[in-house]
């Protein structure tokens, strides 16, 4: 099955840009009538809904103080649902969260168009004791944003899940090329959407910027200082589509500057499924876990969401076997893997 979300790596390969392309008028949005959620979450007996995320030691952590670690799912392309059992089973892979690309501008589906599917995924996450990080994908437009779509999306969804503590809001996935310093339009997008979200959801943790790469911690600090935000319940999201060394150097600089962050789209390694013809692979590379970047995140106590979806992550060669072979360990929220293979 063809997979898509906001493939940062593919966007970097296919799109050359010098800045953000913002469509729509950047006038402050007006909150609309509440779209209160009709969901009634009943735990399924093996996990309780998670409490609000917290901030500690430079990153976002769970209600237990553990790192947020997750896989992803993209409703935004065709409105498809994951298999609930597959979603439940990511807990056995040491994970506790789902990065959910809800909807995107440019595919003809209006904001709120996939509400039935998103409701289901949010409910399942609550029942399974998983966090759900909800964002706007940009698979149809790539490293740009649409201001009006963002306004419509957050007017619809921010109130809908405001009272669900396991839900985190990420303002917009990769709104422009690479990272800080952000354009004036992107700063305005983040400020206005934050204000809009807060008008509906005063307690939900909010993730900003979603940089496609990290290169300059001083520029990140500059972006942060341009915003009027209560950073006690908000943090910076970033993706790792720049070098490992620049990621780590910038992450260290952000932490020293007091900036809390989460690696919200951890790039995958790229290869071909063992069953494919190596001389004629598919046009997009088949994903498997990037152990170098997970090791960097773990060693720097930074929460991460890998860009492998909940279907693929159960192929052992994509995730479990590389983690074991690399010797990376952590104490999971559920089960014993991968801590069972860790040395004292």
N, C-alpha and C positions, 0 to 999 in steps of 0.2 A: 504494500500500500504506500502510495506517495505521501511523504510527510512534509509539512511546512509549518513554520511559525513566523518569527522574524529572524530568519537565518542571518545572524550578524556576519558570520564568516563568508557566506555566499554573497551578501550585500557588498562586503568589502572587495570581493573579487569582481563583481559585476558592475559596480557603480562607482564612478569617479565624481566626487563632489568637493566643493570648497567650503561649504557651509550648509546651514539648514535651509530648506525650502518650505516656508510656512505659508499655508493657504488659509484664507479666512481672516476676518478682521480681528486684531488683537485688542478688542474692547473688553473690559471686565465683564464676565458672564453674570447673569442673574439666576439665582437658584430657582428651580421650578418646584411645583408641588411634589411632595414626597412620594417616592415609589417604594413604600415600605414592603419588606419581604414577607411573603406568606409562608416561608419555610418554618417547619417545626422540627427541630433537630432532636432525635431520640438516639442516644448511643446504642450501638448494636451489641453491647455486652462485653467487648474485648478492649475498648478504648473510649475514653471520655473526650469531649471537645476540649481543645487546648485553650489556655488563657492567653491574654495579650502578650506579644513579644516584648522584650525589654532591651535595654542597652547596657553593655558591660564590656570593658576592656577594648573599646574601639570598634565593636561590631554589634549586630543584632543577635540576640539570643532568645531561646525559648522560655516558657514559663518555668522550666526546670533548670535554667541557666546553661543548657547545652547549646552548641552551635546549631543553627538552622541549616539543614542539608536536604537537598531535594532533587527531583527530576522535573520534567515539564510535560504539559499537554497543550495543544493548540486547538481550541474550538474555533478560532478566528478564520480559518481557511474555508471549511465546508460545514461547520456545525456538527462535527463528529464527536461522539462521546468515547472516552476510554472504557475499557472493560473494568467493572468495579473490582473484580478479584485481582486484576493486575495492579490496580491502584492500591488496594489493601496490601498486596505483597511487597510493595517497595519498602515497607517497614522492616521486612526481613533482610533488606540490603543496607541497613543502617541509616535509612532516610526518614525524615519526619515532616516533609513539606512538598507541595506541588506548586510549580511556577505555571500559572494559567494565563495564556494569551487568549483574552476573551473575544474581542472583536477588533476589526481593523478598518481604517478608512480606505476607500478605493475599490472595494469588491462588490459594491451595490447593495450591501446589507446595512441598514441604518443602525445607529446606536440603539441597543435594546432588542435587536433582531434575533439574537441568539440567547435570549434570557432564559428560555426553558432549559437549554443545555447547561448554561452556566449555573443556574439554580441547582441542577442535579449534581454537578461537580462540587460546588460549594457545600451542599448537604452531605455528600459522601465524605468529603474531607473532615467535616465536623464529626461525623459518625465514626470515622476511622482514626481520630486523634492526630490528624495531619493539619499543618498550616496550609493556607491557600494564599499565594501572592498573585493578585489579580492585576493585569496590565492591559494596555492597548497595544496590539501588535502592529507592525508596519510592513508586513510581507508584501502588500500590494503597492506600496509607495517607496519603501526603502530609504532609511536614513533621512527622513523628513517627517513633518507632522502636519496635521490639519487641525487648526485651532477650534473650529466650530464642531468638528466631530468629537474632539476631546471634551468640549463643554457639554455636548449632548450625552456622551458616555458617562461622565461623572455626575451629571444631574440625575441620570437614571440609576446608576449602580451605587454611588456613594451612600445614599440613604438606605438602599436595599439591604446591604450587609453591615450596616453601621453597628448593630448590636451583636454581631457575631465575632467574638474575640479572636478566633483563629484566622480571620481574614486580614490581610495586609494589602494596602493599595500602592501600586507603583504607577506614577503619573503617566508616563508614556515611554514605550520601549524605543531606545535609540533615536531620539528626535533629530539628531544631526550627526554629521560625519565625525568619527573619532571622539575626542574628549575636550576637556577644558583648555582654554577659556571658552565658555558658551557664548553664542551670539545673543544680542539684545532680545531677539524674538523668542529664543529658547528660554532665556531668563524670565521673560514675561509669561510664557506658557506655564512654567513651573510655579511662578508666584500665583497666577490667577487660578490655576487648577487646585493648588493647595488651599487657597481661600475658599474656593467652591466646595472642595471636599470637606473642609473643616466646618462649613455652614451646615452640612448634613451629618457628618461623622466626626464629632469632636474628640473621640477616643481612639480612633483607628490609626495605627502606625502608617506613615506615608514615606515612600521612597522617591528620591529625586534624581533627575538628570539621566540615569541609565546610560552613562557614557559607553560607547562601543569599545573604547580602550582607555587605558591610563598611561599618561606620559608626564604629567606635570602637577605635582601636589600643590605648589604655590598657586597655580591657576585654579585648581579645585577650591582652595581656600578663598580665592577671589570670588568665584561663583557663589559659594556659600554666604559670603559676607554681603553680597548684593541682594539677598533675599531677606524678607521679614518673616521669619519662621521660628516657631518654638521647637528647637532641636532636641528637646528632652523626649519627644515622641516622633522623631523623624530622623532619617539618615540618608546617606548617599548610596545609590546603586551604581554598579559599574560592571562592565564585561571585559573579558580578557583578550580582546582581539588586537593586542599589541604584545611586544616581547615579554617573556617571563621576567627578565631582569627589570624592565621598565615598570611592569606591574608591581613587583616587590618593592622597588625603590619608592614609587609613588605611594603605595600603601603604607609604608613606614612613615613617609612624610605626612600623610593625612592623619595617621594616628598621633604623631608628635604634635600636630596642630589641633588636636582635640576633635577631629572629624570621625564620626562613626560611619561605618560603611558595610555593605554586603556585596559579595561577588554574585550578582543576580543572574548572570548568564555565563557559566563557566564553559569555555570552548571545548569542543570534543577533539579527539584525535581523528584523523581521516584515513580510511582504508577501504578496502573492498571486502564484502562478505566472502568468506572462504569458498562459497559455492559459485561465485561469479567468475567470468573469464577475465583474468588480470589484464589481457591485452585489449579488452573492450569493456571497461567498467561503465556503470551508469554515469550520466552527466554530473550528478552530485555524488560526493563521496559518502560512503556509509559511515555513520558515527560510532566511535567507541571512546571510552573514558580517557581524558587527558590526565594521566597520573601526575605529571610534573606540576600542573597547575593546581590539582587537588592537594598535593603535598605542600605546595607553597601556601595555599589557603590554610591548611591545617596547622602548619608550623607557625603561621602568623595569627593564629586564633581568629580567623575570619570566616563567617558563615558563607555558604556557597550553594548554588543551584546549578547542577550540571545540565547541559543542553542535549540530553538524551531523553526521549519520551518514555512514557510508562509502558509502552509495548516493547520497545527495543531493549530497555534496560534489563530485562529478564533473560536476554541472551548472555550466558555466562562469559563468553569471550569479549563482549562489549564492556562489561563493568566488573563483575565479581572477580574473574580470574586476573585481570590486570591489577586490581587493587591488592589481591593476595600476593601476586608476584612482586609487586613493588614494596611490600612490607608496610604499607600505610595502614594505620590502626586508629580507631576512635571508639569511645564508649557510646553505643547506640541508645536511643530512647526505648527501643523495642527489641527484644531478642538478644542475641549474644554476638552476632556477626557485625563488624569485623574484629571486635575486641577479643574474640576467642583465640585468634592467632597472634595476639600481641605478646611480646616478651615484657616482663616486669621492668 
